[in-house]
Structure formats: C-alpha cells, structure tokens
Amino acid sequence: MIMLTDTDLSTFRERLEQRLAALAENADLRRSSTETVELDQTRTGRLSRMDALQGQAMAKATEARAHEQILRVRAALRRMDEGTYGDCARCEEPIARGRLEADPATLICIACAEQSERG
C-alpha cells in the first residue's frame, strides 16, 4: 500500500475544507426549507399543504444528510491534525489513495467496508 505524501495530504485537506465551506454556504437555504408549514386554508389548499409537508420532510432529510457530511469532514480534518488521516479506523491499515480520492472523508478501508456490508 502506498503511503500518502505531504502533497497528497495538502490536496485532501483543501478538498475537505472546500466541501465544508460549500455545506456551510448552503445551510441557510436548507434551513428555510425546513420551517414549519403554516395551516392557512385560504391561502393553501389541502393538496398544496400536503405537497408543502412532503417538501418539508425531504428538506429535513437533506439537512440531516448535510449535517452528517459536516461531521464526517470535520472528523477527517481532525484526523489530519492528529496524524492518523488515511489509516483505517478499524484495522489501522492505510486506506487506498483511490478510495480517499473518491471520498476524502472516508473512515475505513475497502476491505473493512466490504466486511461490514456482509454483516
């Protein structure tokens, strides 16, 4: 397994920081979509209200996913600061560069990911 170079780490840090900034930038848009749907039958018909409630539920699910991504990115940046970035959290073997390129916030190697999927 190839170890990560300082250049690799710098590149991954930059990608993670950009991802964190993008998630934070979109937070206001996501929050306004999750606000309480008002019950005003004069303004909104029953079906429109149901559509609004469905849209609100989808926005809340999107917000939850974004929050999880923020936590994952922050954890990856913390691992960089601690010097453990790129090591699998389960087996402690290096994570393949290709896997980190696909998802710089990944926590485990492909072998451990496959093992957890099998149960």
Secondary structure as UniProt FT lines:
FT   HELIX           6..25
FT   HELIX           27..33
FT   TURN            41..43
FT   HELIX           46..82
FT   TURN            85..86
FT   TURN            89..91
FT   HELIX           97..102
FT   TURN            104..105
FT   HELIX           110..118
//
